[in-house]
Amino acid sequence: MRTPTVGRNDPCPCGSGKKHKHCCLGKDEQVTSVRGAVETSETLRRVLGNQRFNSLEEVQAFVEQHAQQQNQKALDEFHGLSPEQMHYLLNFPFTSPQLARFAEVLDNTPTAPILTLFELLTGAIGAQGLKPTAKGNLPQKFVREAALAYWGEQKYRENTRFGGINREDDFLDLHVTRLVAELAGMIRKYKGRFILSRDCRTLLAGDGLAGVYPRLFRTYVEQFNWGYWDRYPEIRFIQQAFLFTLYLLTRHGDARLPHEFYENSFLRAFPMVLNEVPPEPYSEPEKIFRNCYTWRTLVHFVGFLGLAEVEPVTEERFCHRYRVRALPLLAETVQFQLSE
């Protein structure tokens, strides 16, 4: 019997939300398609067993309808999203207005760690520009002054007690801000100096940070590699699923929840992500993933961009436990169009 097929770029009918070519396509031992599972899916066998068909075309139409219904069914593991909705959130986050809309200009002046550093950086560049080091980095004097202004005296002493700030990437928060600003076309090098681009000057003179922030936000999720912050494995899917994390925060972020809630929710929705973690002799894939997810998504995405408060629960220097609560900037940045 000719079986119905699933396109390479269609939502994978296993319900992962990924494109079929990035999920079950080619996996011989798995049920790779709801539509193409007439011979392998026990669920479809039961459904088809109660039906009478006069032609292969009727079978095809029935299976297509069944697959569509399954893909549009809200799933508990997706916190109320359907596989079809998840497909669009993962693969077309900025071009699915039926699911989520992103502000081009915010209604209020935003505050976020990345913006604090952006203001320090653009203030230092000013109208005259800022001369880089011989290696093309921000000058040491400015980096130290920015770290002191950003951290305050006490935290500056704590963060430099095992080594001072001698170059730009010794203050990684500022270094990342500079990279993102360059990727966003807000600053650039011209005639041996860092300068503000015309777009940056126009935005600052017009809507100010309310116009700058959406540009930095989109650049951070689309162009900047989150793995640059750390030494964890690639696991690009964490960044690809940024909008699902924001959806979780929108639904549950009114309460201060332990970071494990978001780890657990992500793993329940996408258990296959553990397949992206390369084996290591001294740590389990799940532990590696959890640490990576919390560090990249909670601390260095929603925390650094001011979308959520990510509060350490102890005063230990290398604390890895947090409480997470959404901040108003989240609702101003992205509005989900999903009905309850």
C-alpha positions as CSV (number, residue, x, y, z in Angstrom):
1,M,0.0,0.0,0.0
2,R,1.3,3.5,-0.8
3,T,1.6,5.3,2.5
4,P,1.0,9.1,3.1
5,T,4.2,11.1,3.4
6,V,5.4,13.9,5.5
7,G,7.5,16.7,3.9
8,R,11.0,17.4,5.1
9,N,10.1,20.8,6.4
10,D,6.7,19.8,7.9
11,P,6.2,19.6,11.6
12,C,7.4,16.2,12.7
13,P,4.3,14.2,13.6
14,C,6.0,12.6,16.6
15,G,5.0,15.8,18.4
16,S,8.4,17.3,19.1
17,G,7.7,20.6,17.3
18,K,10.9,20.2,15.3
19,K,11.0,20.0,11.5
20,H,10.6,16.5,10.3
21,K,14.1,16.5,8.7
22,H,15.6,17.5,12.1
23,C,13.8,14.9,14.1
24,C,12.5,11.5,13.0
25,L,13.3,11.5,9.3
26,G,15.5,8.6,8.5
27,K,15.3,6.9,11.9
28,D,14.4,3.4,10.9
29,E,13.5,2.1,14.4
30,Q,11.1,5.0,15.3
31,V,7.5,5.7,14.2
32,T,8.4,8.7,12.0
33,S,5.1,10.0,10.9
34,V,1.5,10.0,12.1
35,R,0.4,10.4,8.5
36,G,2.8,7.7,7.3
37,A,2.2,5.3,10.2
38,V,-0.7,3.3,8.7
39,E,1.4,0.2,9.0
40,T,3.3,1.0,12.2
41,S,1.1,3.1,14.5
42,E,-1.1,1.1,16.8
43,T,-3.2,4.2,17.4
44,L,-3.9,4.6,13.7
45,R,-4.5,0.9,13.3
46,R,-7.3,1.1,15.9
47,V,-8.7,4.2,14.3
48,L,-8.6,2.7,10.8
49,G,-10.1,-0.6,12.1
50,N,-13.4,1.1,12.8
51,Q,-13.6,2.8,9.4
52,R,-14.7,1.6,6.0
53,F,-13.1,3.1,2.9
54,N,-13.9,2.7,-0.8
55,S,-10.6,3.9,-2.2
56,L,-6.9,4.6,-1.3
57,E,-7.7,8.3,-1.7
58,E,-10.2,8.0,1.1
59,V,-7.6,6.4,3.3
60,Q,-5.1,9.1,2.4
61,A,-7.7,11.9,3.3
62,F,-8.6,10.2,6.6
63,V,-5.0,9.8,7.7
64,E,-4.2,13.4,6.7
65,Q,-7.2,14.6,8.8
66,H,-6.2,12.5,11.7
67,A,-2.6,13.8,11.6
68,Q,-3.9,17.4,11.4
69,Q,-6.1,16.8,14.5
70,Q,-3.2,15.3,16.4
71,N,-0.9,18.2,15.5
72,Q,-3.4,20.7,16.6
73,K,-4.1,19.1,20.0
74,A,-2.8,20.9,23.0
75,L,-0.2,18.8,25.0
76,D,0.5,18.9,28.7
77,E,4.2,18.5,28.1
78,F,4.1,21.6,25.9
79,H,2.2,23.5,28.6
80,G,-0.9,23.9,26.4
81,L,0.8,24.3,23.1
82,S,0.1,21.9,20.2
83,P,2.8,20.3,18.1
84,E,1.9,22.6,15.3
85,Q,2.2,25.7,17.4
86,M,5.5,24.4,18.8
87,H,6.7,23.8,15.2
88,Y,6.2,27.5,14.5
89,L,7.6,28.7,17.8
90,L,10.8,26.8,17.2
91,N,11.3,27.3,13.5
92,F,9.6,30.7,12.7
93,P,9.6,32.6,16.0
94,F,9.7,36.1,14.4
95,T,7.3,35.3,11.5
96,S,4.4,33.7,13.3
97,P,2.3,36.7,14.4
98,Q,-0.7,34.3,15.0
99,L,1.4,33.0,17.9
100,A,3.7,35.8,19.1
101,R,4.3,39.4,18.3
102,F,7.5,41.3,19.1
103,A,7.6,45.0,19.8
104,E,9.6,47.1,17.4
105,V,9.6,50.0,19.9
106,L,8.8,49.6,23.6
107,D,6.2,51.7,25.4
108,N,8.5,52.5,28.3
109,T,12.2,53.0,28.7
110,P,13.6,49.5,29.6
111,T,16.2,48.6,32.2
112,A,18.4,45.5,31.8
113,P,22.0,44.6,32.5
114,I,22.8,44.6,28.8
115,L,21.4,48.1,28.5
116,T,23.4,49.4,31.5
117,L,26.6,48.2,29.7
118,F,25.4,49.5,26.4
119,E,24.9,53.0,27.8
120,L,28.4,52.9,29.4
121,L,29.8,51.8,26.1
122,T,28.0,54.3,23.9
123,G,28.8,57.1,26.4
124,A,32.5,56.3,26.2
125,I,32.4,56.2,22.4
126,G,30.5,59.5,22.2
127,A,31.0,61.8,19.2
128,Q,34.7,61.4,19.1
129,G,34.9,57.6,19.1
130,L,37.0,55.3,21.3
131,K,40.4,54.1,20.3
132,P,40.8,50.3,20.6
133,T,43.8,48.4,21.7
134,A,46.4,47.0,19.3
135,K,44.3,43.8,19.2
136,G,41.1,45.7,18.5
137,N,39.5,45.4,21.9
138,L,38.1,48.1,24.2
139,P,40.8,50.0,26.1
140,Q,41.8,48.6,29.6
141,K,41.1,51.9,31.4
142,F,37.5,52.0,30.1
143,V,36.9,48.3,30.8
144,R,38.0,48.8,34.4
145,E,35.9,51.9,34.9
146,A,32.9,50.2,33.3
147,A,33.3,47.1,35.6
148,L,33.4,49.4,38.7
149,A,30.3,51.3,37.6
150,Y,28.4,48.1,36.8
151,W,29.3,46.0,39.8
152,G,29.9,48.6,42.5
153,E,33.0,48.8,44.7
154,Q,32.3,45.7,46.9
155,K,31.4,43.4,44.1
156,Y,34.3,44.7,42.0
157,R,36.7,43.7,44.8
158,E,35.1,40.3,45.1
159,N,35.2,39.6,41.3
160,T,38.8,40.7,41.0
161,R,40.3,39.2,44.1
162,F,41.7,36.2,42.1
163,G,42.8,38.3,39.1
164,G,42.4,41.8,37.9
165,I,40.8,43.2,34.7
166,N,43.6,43.5,32.2
167,R,41.7,43.2,29.0
168,E,38.2,43.3,27.6
169,D,37.3,39.6,27.9
170,D,38.2,39.7,31.6
171,F,34.9,41.5,32.0
172,L,32.8,39.1,29.9
173,D,29.5,40.9,30.3
174,L,30.9,44.0,28.7
175,H,32.7,42.0,26.0
176,V,29.4,40.2,25.1
177,T,27.6,43.6,25.0
178,R,30.1,45.0,22.6
179,L,29.9,41.9,20.3
180,V,26.1,42.0,20.3
181,A,26.1,45.8,19.6
182,E,28.4,45.2,16.7
183,L,26.3,42.4,15.3
184,A,23.3,44.6,15.6
185,G,25.0,47.3,13.6
186,M,25.0,49.8,16.5
187,I,28.7,50.3,16.8
188,R,31.5,49.7,14.3
189,K,35.2,50.5,13.7
190,Y,36.0,53.4,11.4
191,K,39.5,54.8,10.8
192,G,40.9,53.1,13.8
193,R,38.2,54.0,16.3
194,F,35.0,52.5,17.7
195,I,32.1,54.8,16.6
196,L,28.4,54.8,16.8
197,S,26.6,53.9,13.6
198,R,24.1,56.2,12.0
199,D,21.3,53.8,13.0
200,C,22.4,53.9,16.6
201,R,22.5,57.7,16.7
202,T,19.1,57.9,15.1
203,L,17.6,55.4,17.5
204,L,19.1,57.1,20.6
205,A,18.0,60.5,19.4
206,G,14.5,59.3,18.7
207,D,13.0,56.5,20.9
208,G,16.1,56.1,23.0
209,L,16.6,52.7,24.7
210,A,13.0,51.8,23.9
211,G,14.0,51.6,20.3
212,V,17.5,50.2,20.9
213,Y,16.4,47.3,23.0
214,P,14.3,45.3,20.4
215,R,17.3,45.5,18.0
216,L,19.7,44.1,20.7
217,F,17.1,41.5,21.7
218,R,16.6,40.1,18.2
219,T,20.4,40.1,17.5
220,Y,21.0,38.3,20.7
221,V,18.7,35.4,19.9
222,E,19.3,35.2,16.1
223,Q,23.0,36.0,15.6
224,F,24.9,35.9,18.8
225,N,26.1,32.3,19.8
226,W,25.0,31.7,23.4
227,G,27.7,29.1,23.8
228,Y,30.3,31.9,23.6
229,W,29.7,32.5,27.3
230,D,30.7,29.1,28.5
231,R,32.5,25.8,27.9
232,Y,29.5,23.6,27.7
233,P,28.7,21.5,24.6
234,E,27.1,23.2,21.5
235,I,23.5,22.1,22.2
236,R,22.2,24.7,19.7
237,F,18.6,23.6,20.3
238,I,18.6,25.5,23.6
239,Q,18.9,28.8,21.7
240,Q,16.6,27.7,19.0
241,A,13.9,27.1,21.6
242,F,14.3,30.6,23.2
243,L,10.6,31.4,22.6
244,F,9.4,28.3,24.4
245,T,11.3,29.5,27.5
246,L,9.7,32.9,27.2
247,Y,6.4,31.2,26.9
248,L,7.0,29.3,30.1
249,L,8.0,32.6,31.8
250,T,4.8,34.3,30.5
251,R,2.7,31.5,31.9
252,H,4.4,30.8,35.2
253,G,6.7,33.7,35.9
254,D,4.4,35.6,38.2
255,A,5.7,33.4,41.0
256,R,9.4,33.0,42.1
257,L,10.1,29.4,41.0
258,P,13.2,27.4,41.4
259,H,15.3,27.2,38.3
260,E,14.7,23.4,38.2
261,F,11.1,24.1,37.2
262,Y,12.3,25.5,33.9
263,E,14.9,22.8,33.4
264,N,12.2,20.1,34.1
265,S,9.7,21.8,31.8
266,F,12.2,22.0,28.9
267,L,13.3,18.4,29.3
268,R,9.7,17.1,29.5
269,A,8.9,18.9,26.3
270,F,12.1,18.0,24.5
271,P,13.6,14.8,26.0
272,M,15.4,14.1,22.7
273,V,17.7,17.2,23.4
274,L,19.8,14.9,25.6
275,N,20.9,13.2,22.3
276,E,22.8,16.4,21.5
277,V,25.0,16.2,24.6
278,P,28.2,14.4,23.8
279,P,29.2,11.7,26.3
280,E,31.7,12.6,29.1
281,P,33.3,10.2,31.5
282,Y,32.6,12.2,34.7
283,S,29.1,13.6,34.2
284,E,25.7,12.3,32.9
285,P,24.2,14.0,29.8
286,E,21.2,15.2,31.8
287,K,23.3,17.0,34.4
288,I,25.4,18.6,31.7
289,F,22.3,19.7,29.9
290,R,20.6,21.1,33.1
291,N,23.7,23.2,34.0
292,C,24.0,24.4,30.4
293,Y,20.3,25.3,30.1
294,T,20.3,27.3,33.4
295,W,23.5,29.1,32.6
296,R,22.7,30.0,29.0
297,T,19.0,30.5,29.1
298,L,18.2,31.7,32.6
299,V,21.3,33.6,33.7
300,H,22.7,34.8,30.4
301,F,19.5,35.2,28.3
302,V,16.5,36.2,30.4
303,G,18.5,37.5,33.2
304,F,21.1,39.5,31.2
305,L,18.4,40.9,28.9
306,G,16.3,42.0,31.9
307,L,13.3,39.7,31.0
308,A,13.4,37.9,34.4
309,E,14.9,38.2,37.8
310,V,17.3,35.3,38.3
311,E,18.1,35.5,41.9
312,P,20.8,33.3,43.6
313,V,19.5,31.5,46.6
314,T,22.8,31.5,48.4
315,E,25.7,33.8,48.7
316,E,28.3,31.3,47.5
317,R,30.5,32.6,44.8
318,F,29.8,29.7,42.4
319,C,26.1,29.3,43.3
320,H,24.2,27.2,40.8
321,R,20.7,27.5,42.4
322,Y,18.3,30.3,41.5
323,R,14.8,31.6,41.9
324,V,13.3,32.9,38.7
325,R,10.5,35.5,38.3
326,A,9.4,37.3,35.1
327,L,9.9,41.1,34.9
328,P,7.6,43.6,33.1
329,L,10.0,43.9,30.2
330,L,9.1,40.4,29.1
331,A,5.4,41.3,28.4
332,E,6.5,44.5,26.7
333,T,8.9,42.7,24.4
334,V,6.8,39.7,23.3
335,Q,3.0,39.3,23.4
336,F,1.7,35.8,22.9
337,Q,-1.5,35.5,20.9
338,L,-2.6,32.2,22.4
339,S,-6.0,31.8,23.9
340,E,-6.2,29.8,27.1
